Amino acid sequence: MRFKRERSKLSYAYITILIVVGDWLTKYMIHDILPLYNGFKVKDGFFSIVHVRNYGTAFGFMNHGKETFFNNVFFIAASIVALFLVFYLIVKEKPSNNLSLIGLFLILGGIIGNQGERIYHGYVTDFLDFYVKTHHWPAFNIADSSITVGLTLYFIANYILDKNGR
């Protein structure tokens, strides 16, 4: 008879570490390779690598094009609250709910990636630019992607797959 051993919740921490290291490394490369507000096309009419600064939040919300004291204080405080919420959800989560834990550790990596840079620079570097002809999706980065994918997985795990509501 074989018993399935549950993974420790901390065994998912590598996800967060990979996201933070990957996010900071790509942002460092963008700073090093591309002058600010420049870019190059990867796939014409669809995808470019750009170097832009985001002083707001995801998808350029509240981005006024410059650092403001309010934005820094607001977004740093909001990220601290979000970190506590994610830590709480990780502690509360059943170890067997793998999809939910993966989502939470992805969110954690995204928060740390972006807010670490915001604390250090006062802004977040965005560089992934998807578009169709002249219609651009706001530029984003690995941390933004991680938060979006993490929220999606958490939602699927807890509100679509778990119809019994725990």
LINKA-V36773 format. One record per backbone hydrogen bond with DSSP energy under -1.0 kcal/mol. NH is the residue of the N-H (numbers start at 1). CO is the residue of the C=O. Records with the same first field share a line. If there is no record, write none. Layout:
NH: CO ; CO
This chain:
11: 8
12: 9
13: 10
15: 12
17: 13
18: 14
19: 15
20: 16
21: 17
22: 18
23: 19
24: 20
25: 21
26: 22
27: 23
28: 24
29: 25
30: 26
31: 27
32: 28
33: 29
34: 30
37: 51
38: 35
40: 49
42: 47
43: 47
46: 43
47: 43
48: 129
49: 40
50: 127
51: 38
52: 126
54: 124
57: 61
60: 57
61: 58
63: 60
72: 68
73: 69
74: 70
75: 71
76: 72
77: 73
78: 74
79: 75
80: 76
81: 77
82: 78
83: 79
84: 80
85: 81
86: 82
87: 83
88: 84
89: 85
90: 86
91: 87
92: 88
93: 89
97: 94
98: 96
101: 97
102: 98
103: 99
104: 100
105: 101
106: 102
107: 103
108: 104
109: 105
110: 106
111: 107
112: 108
113: 109
114: 110
115: 111
116: 112
117: 113
118: 114
119: 115
120: 116
121: 117
122: 118
124: 54
126: 52
127: 140
128: 140
129: 48
131: 46
132: 135
135: 132
137: 130
140: 128
145: 141
146: 142
147: 143
148: 144
149: 145
150: 146
151: 147
152: 148
153: 149
154: 150
155: 151
156: 152
157: 153
158: 154
159: 155
160: 156
161: 156
163: 161
165: 162
